[in-house]
Amino acid sequence: MGSELRKSQPISKLLVSYLQFSHAFHLVFFVIGLSIGVMVSSYYKTFFPFTLQTTSSSSLLLPPASITEFLPQPPSPPLLPLQELGTDNVASDTEALLVHKMVDDGELFWKASFVPRIRRFPYNSVPRIAFMFLTKGPIPLAPLWEMFFNGHEGLYNIYVHPHPSYVDSWPQNSVFYGRRIPSKAVEWGSPTMIDGERRLLASALLDFTNERFVLLSESCIPLFNFTTIYSYLMNASESNIGSYDDPRKVGRGRYNPRMWPEINISDWRKGSQWFEVSRKLAVEIISDNKYYPIFKEHCSPPCYMDEHYIPTLVNIIGPEENSNRSVTWVDWSKSGPHPGRFGRNDVSEVILNQIRFGSNCSCSGISNANSTITCSMCFLFARKFMGDTLRPLLQIAPMLLGS
């Protein structure tokens, strides 16, 4: 037995040596193979950088994200009125109810300045009026406006620019529900007033169906029914902006010689900020990068941009396209920097009919020879009507908004 054990020991030693050699051999080959793999991988990454990416075939058709940020984006489809979109699935938070979410004015003005080279729509479209409300907060006379718009869906769009801190509380069946735009604080007598107006214009220009643009305040009322106002504006060949040369201190006296030579004293005009403009002029107003900076720098109280910027701009770029009058009536019979206010006891059919038909003006802006609009119908809207005038206005509404 001892002899058999001594014979098996050399065999065991030989077997152990063989196994050790085998492991060393495999380890050497593993190291060599790993080295070759690293070298091949480096080679392919250097000369064929895209062949090793594990992207899907569809994603390879798209440019990298860093490139798409600078590629021009196609314009958004026209914004439809909320009545056509429905309100069942609209979120309740303020941001979700915005007409759009562009808070940067530069981006908004850039997108709004797009002008189609082909005027004919690729789909059936009805021209609309953009009613733009520049407000401090609520619209006390909203029930009157609800009556005005009722039954005319598809012929108008509404845009509201309130103070950014104001919290909306419109019911879902209101025409003002979901018609707010991203807003910023507006102060009387400062350039922010013009900023708010341009912000409203740009927001309305995003919808290609808007052809006419009316600026209103929370104290404005319509003087006629919707059909009459719609026909008047759609048949007009001119915009309606107060723009006149006032030789007094409150006119030419506000001109700053530092505006020269871009803006001359002969260009200087004054007018009401409550305008009505065509789409063509609306695009020019929000696209202006030449005269706006000059006004912003050199027109401060007692120079007021809201009374001079747009009247002067239009006088420079397109005076032949303007009627040189506003279609919004105000009471300047009282002295002072602000127009007269109307309270509850000031409202009557006699007073409103005097406003509606008591003036004569040029009708050269009406392009339709068969139009029933007469030259005595100079104003379509009026202000300043305080909140307590709502009840008497609703009582007069059948006369005011009737056929």
C-alpha positions in Angstrom: 0.0 0.0 0.0 2.9 2.3 0.8 4.5 1.6 -2.5 1.2 2.5 -4.4 1.1 5.8 -2.5 4.6 6.7 -3.5 3.8 5.9 -7.1 0.8 8.2 -7.2 2.6 11.2 -5.8 4.6 12.0 -9.0 1.4 11.8 -11.0 -0.4 14.2 -8.6 2.5 16.7 -8.8 2.4 16.5 -12.6 -1.3 17.1 -12.7 -1.0 20.1 -10.4 1.7 21.6 -12.6 -0.4 21.0 -15.6 -3.4 22.8 -14.1 -1.3 25.7 -13.0 0.2 26.1 -16.5 -3.3 25.8 -18.0 -4.6 28.7 -15.8 -1.6 30.8 -16.6 -2.0 30.1 -20.3 -5.7 31.1 -20.2 -4.9 34.2 -18.2 -2.3 35.3 -20.7 -4.8 34.8 -23.6 -7.5 36.7 -21.7 -5.2 39.7 -21.2 -4.1 39.6 -24.8 -7.8 39.5 -25.9 -8.8 42.3 -23.7 -5.9 44.5 -25.0 -6.9 43.8 -28.6 -10.6 44.6 -27.8 -9.6 48.0 -26.2 -7.5 48.8 -29.2 -10.2 47.9 -31.7 -12.8 49.9 -29.7 -10.6 53.0 -29.7 -10.0 52.7 -33.4 -13.7 52.5 -34.2 -14.5 55.4 -31.9 -11.9 57.5 -33.6 -12.7 56.8 -37.3 -16.4 55.7 -37.1 -17.9 57.7 -34.2 -21.6 57.1 -35.2 -21.5 53.4 -35.8 -21.2 52.5 -32.1 -24.3 54.6 -31.0 -27.2 52.5 -29.9 -30.0 54.9 -31.1 -33.1 53.9 -32.8 -33.5 54.4 -36.5 -36.1 57.1 -36.1 -34.0 59.1 -33.7 -31.1 59.2 -36.2 -33.3 61.2 -38.5 -33.5 64.1 -36.0 -30.7 66.7 -35.5 -29.1 67.0 -32.1 -31.0 69.0 -29.5 -28.4 71.7 -29.5 -29.1 72.3 -33.2 -32.9 72.3 -33.0 -32.8 75.1 -30.5 -31.6 77.4 -33.3 -33.6 76.1 -36.2 -36.6 78.3 -37.1 -39.8 76.8 -35.8 -43.0 76.6 -37.9 -45.6 79.2 -36.8 -48.2 77.8 -34.5 -51.7 77.1 -36.0 -54.2 79.9 -35.5 -55.5 80.2 -32.0 -59.2 79.3 -31.9 -61.7 81.1 -29.6 -62.4 79.3 -26.4 -66.0 78.7 -27.5 -64.7 76.4 -30.3 -62.2 74.6 -28.1 -64.7 73.7 -25.3 -64.1 74.1 -21.6 -64.7 70.7 -20.2 -61.1 69.7 -19.9 -59.6 73.2 -19.2 -57.5 73.3 -16.0 -58.6 75.7 -13.2 -55.2 77.3 -12.5 -54.5 80.7 -14.0 -51.5 79.6 -16.1 -53.5 76.9 -17.8 -56.2 79.5 -18.8 -53.8 81.8 -20.6 -54.2 82.4 -24.3 -50.5 81.7 -24.6 -47.6 81.3 -22.2 -44.9 83.5 -23.8 -43.7 85.8 -20.9 -40.8 87.2 -22.9 -41.9 90.1 -25.0 -39.0 89.6 -27.5 -40.2 86.1 -28.3 -43.8 87.2 -28.4 -43.2 90.2 -30.8 -40.9 88.1 -33.0 -43.5 85.4 -33.5 -46.3 87.9 -33.9 -44.4 89.7 -36.7 -44.7 86.8 -39.0 -46.5 87.9 -42.1 -47.8 85.3 -44.7 -46.6 85.9 -48.2 -49.7 84.2 -49.5 -52.8 86.1 -48.4 -55.3 83.4 -49.3 -56.0 81.1 -46.4 -55.5 77.3 -47.0 -58.7 76.7 -45.1 -62.1 78.3 -44.8 -61.8 81.3 -42.6 -64.0 84.2 -41.4 -62.3 87.5 -40.5 -62.6 88.4 -36.9 -62.2 91.5 -34.7 -59.8 91.3 -31.7 -61.2 93.1 -28.7 -58.2 93.9 -26.5 -58.9 94.9 -22.9 -56.1 96.7 -21.0 -57.4 96.7 -17.4 -56.2 97.1 -13.8 -58.1 93.9 -12.8 -61.8 93.1 -13.1 -64.2 94.3 -15.8 -67.2 95.7 -13.9 -69.3 96.1 -17.0 -68.7 92.6 -18.2 -72.4 91.6 -18.2 -73.0 94.4 -20.8 -70.2 93.0 -22.9 -71.6 89.5 -22.5 -74.9 90.7 -24.1 -72.9 92.5 -26.8 -71.0 89.3 -27.8 -73.9 86.9 -27.4 -74.7 85.0 -30.6 -71.7 86.2 -32.6 -69.2 83.4 -31.8 -66.6 82.9 -34.5 -66.6 86.6 -35.4 -64.4 87.9 -32.6 -61.6 87.1 -30.2 -61.1 88.6 -26.8 -57.7 89.3 -25.1 -57.4 90.7 -21.5 -54.2 92.2 -20.0 -54.8 92.8 -16.3 -52.3 93.6 -13.5 -50.2 90.4 -13.1 -51.3 90.1 -9.4 -55.0 90.0 -10.3 -56.6 86.6 -9.9 -59.3 85.8 -12.4 -62.7 84.5 -11.3 -64.6 84.2 -14.6 -67.2 81.4 -14.8 -66.6 78.9 -17.6 -69.6 80.1 -19.6 -68.2 83.7 -19.7 -66.7 85.1 -23.0 -63.8 86.3 -20.8 -63.0 82.9 -19.5 -59.5 81.8 -20.6 -58.8 85.0 -22.5 -56.1 86.4 -20.3 -52.6 86.9 -21.7 -49.3 87.0 -19.8 -49.1 90.5 -18.3 -46.8 92.9 -16.6 -47.4 95.9 -14.4 -48.6 99.0 -16.3 -48.3 102.5 -14.9 -50.0 105.6 -16.3 -47.6 108.0 -17.9 -44.8 105.5 -18.3 -43.6 103.4 -21.3 -45.1 100.4 -19.6 -48.5 101.6 -20.9 -47.3 101.2 -24.5 -45.7 97.9 -23.6 -49.1 96.6 -22.4 -50.7 97.8 -25.7 -48.1 96.1 -27.8 -48.3 92.9 -25.8 -52.1 92.8 -26.5 -51.6 93.5 -30.2 -48.9 90.8 -30.5 -51.1 88.3 -28.7 -53.9 89.0 -31.0 -51.7 88.8 -34.1 -50.9 85.2 -33.3 -54.3 84.4 -34.6 -54.3 84.9 -38.4 -58.1 85.3 -38.5 -57.9 88.6 -36.6 -58.2 91.4 -39.1 -59.1 94.4 -37.0 -57.8 95.3 -33.5 -59.7 97.4 -30.9 -58.0 98.6 -27.7 -60.5 99.0 -24.8 -60.4 99.6 -21.0 -62.5 98.2 -18.2 -64.6 101.5 -18.3 -65.5 101.2 -22.0 -68.9 100.4 -23.4 -70.2 99.5 -26.9 -72.4 102.2 -28.4 -74.0 99.9 -31.0 -74.8 96.2 -31.4 -72.2 93.7 -32.6 -73.4 93.5 -36.2 -73.2 97.2 -36.7 -69.7 97.5 -35.3 -68.5 94.5 -37.2 -69.8 95.8 -40.5 -68.4 99.2 -39.8 -64.8 98.0 -39.1 -64.7 95.2 -41.8 -65.8 97.7 -44.4 -63.2 100.3 -43.3 -60.2 100.9 -45.5 -58.4 102.9 -42.9 -57.3 102.5 -39.3 -58.8 104.7 -36.7 -56.1 106.4 -34.6 -56.3 109.9 -33.2 -53.3 111.7 -34.7 -53.1 115.5 -35.0 -50.7 118.3 -34.8 -51.3 120.3 -31.6 -49.3 123.6 -31.5 -49.9 124.1 -27.8 -47.6 123.3 -24.9 -49.4 120.0 -24.3 -48.7 119.1 -28.0 -45.6 120.3 -29.7 -44.4 121.5 -26.3 -43.7 117.9 -25.3 -41.4 117.3 -28.2 -37.8 116.6 -27.1 -35.2 118.0 -29.6 -33.0 115.0 -28.7 -35.3 112.9 -30.8 -33.9 114.5 -33.9 -33.0 113.5 -36.6 -35.0 110.3 -36.5 -38.1 112.1 -35.3 -38.6 115.7 -36.4 -40.9 118.3 -34.8 -42.9 118.1 -38.1 -43.5 114.4 -37.5 -44.7 115.0 -33.9 -48.4 114.1 -33.3 -50.8 113.7 -30.4 -53.9 111.6 -30.0 -56.0 109.2 -27.9 -54.4 105.9 -26.8 -57.7 104.1 -27.5 -57.2 103.0 -31.1 -58.6 100.7 -33.7 -56.1 99.4 -36.3 -55.8 97.1 -39.3 -53.7 94.0 -39.2 -51.1 95.7 -41.4 -50.6 98.6 -39.0 -50.7 96.3 -36.0 -47.7 94.4 -37.3 -45.8 97.6 -37.9 -46.5 98.8 -34.3 -45.2 95.6 -32.6 -42.3 95.3 -35.1 -40.9 98.8 -34.5 -37.4 98.8 -33.2 -36.4 102.2 -34.5 -38.7 104.8 -32.9 -39.8 102.9 -29.8 -36.3 103.1 -28.1 -36.2 106.9 -28.9 -39.5 107.5 -27.3 -38.7 105.3 -24.3 -35.5 107.4 -23.6 -36.7 110.9 -24.4 -40.5 110.9 -23.8 -41.2 111.0 -20.0 -43.7 113.2 -18.1 -44.8 115.8 -19.0 -44.4 113.9 -22.3 -46.7 110.8 -22.2 -45.9 107.9 -24.6 -49.5 106.7 -24.7 -50.6 110.0 -26.2 -47.7 110.5 -28.7 -45.9 107.3 -29.6 -48.5 105.5 -31.8 -49.9 108.7 -33.3 -46.4 109.9 -34.3 -45.3 106.4 -35.5 -48.3 106.1 -37.8 -47.8 109.6 -39.1 -44.3 108.6 -40.1 -44.8 105.1 -41.5 -48.3 105.3 -43.0 -50.4 108.5 -42.6 -52.5 107.6 -45.7 -53.8 104.5 -43.9 -55.2 106.4 -41.0 -58.5 108.3 -40.6 -56.8 110.5 -37.9 -59.6 110.0 -35.5 -60.5 107.6 -32.7 -63.7 105.6 -32.7 -63.9 105.7 -28.9 -65.7 108.7 -27.4 -64.5 110.5 -24.2 -65.8 113.6 -22.5 -63.2 116.3 -22.7 -65.7 119.1 -21.8 -64.2 119.4 -18.3 -60.7 120.9 -17.8 -58.0 118.6 -16.5 -55.6 115.9 -17.8 -58.3 113.2 -17.5 -61.6 112.9 -19.3 -64.9 113.1 -17.4 -66.4 110.1 -15.6 -69.9 108.8 -15.9 -71.7 107.6 -12.8 -75.0 105.9 -12.2 -77.0 109.1 -12.4 -75.3 110.2 -15.6 -76.7 107.4 -17.8 -79.8 107.9 -19.9 -81.0 107.2 -23.4 -80.8 110.9 -24.2 -77.2 111.2 -23.3 -76.2 107.9 -25.0 -78.0 108.9 -28.2 -76.3 112.2 -28.2 -72.9 110.4 -28.0 -73.9 108.0 -30.7 -75.4 110.4 -33.2 -74.4 113.9 -32.1 -71.2 114.3 -34.1 -70.2 114.6 -37.7 -67.0 113.1 -39.1 -65.4 112.1 -42.4 -66.5 108.8 -43.8 -63.6 108.5 -46.3 -62.4 105.4 -44.5 -65.5 103.4 -45.5 -64.6 101.4 -48.6 -68.0 99.8 -49.3 -70.1 102.3 -51.3 -73.3 100.4 -50.4 -72.6 100.6 -46.7 -75.4 101.9 -44.5 -72.9 103.7 -42.2 -73.5 107.4 -42.2 -71.1 110.3 -41.4 -73.0 111.1 -38.2 -71.9 107.7 -36.8 -68.4 108.7 -35.6 -68.0 106.6 -32.5 -68.4 102.9 -31.8 -67.4 102.9 -28.1 -67.3 105.3 -25.2 -65.6 105.7 -21.8 -65.2 106.3 -18.8 -68.3 104.6 -17.4 -67.9 103.6 -13.7 -69.0 100.2 -12.3 -72.2 101.6 -10.7 -73.5 102.4 -14.3 -74.0 98.7 -15.0 -77.6 98.6 -13.8 -78.9 101.6 -15.8 -76.8 100.4 -18.8 -78.5 97.0 -18.7 -81.9 98.6 -18.5 -81.0 100.7 -21.7 -79.3 97.7 -23.4 -82.3 96.8 -25.6 -82.1 100.2 -27.1 -78.3 100.3 -27.1 -77.7 96.8 -28.5 -80.9 96.3 -30.4 -81.1 95.9 -34.2 
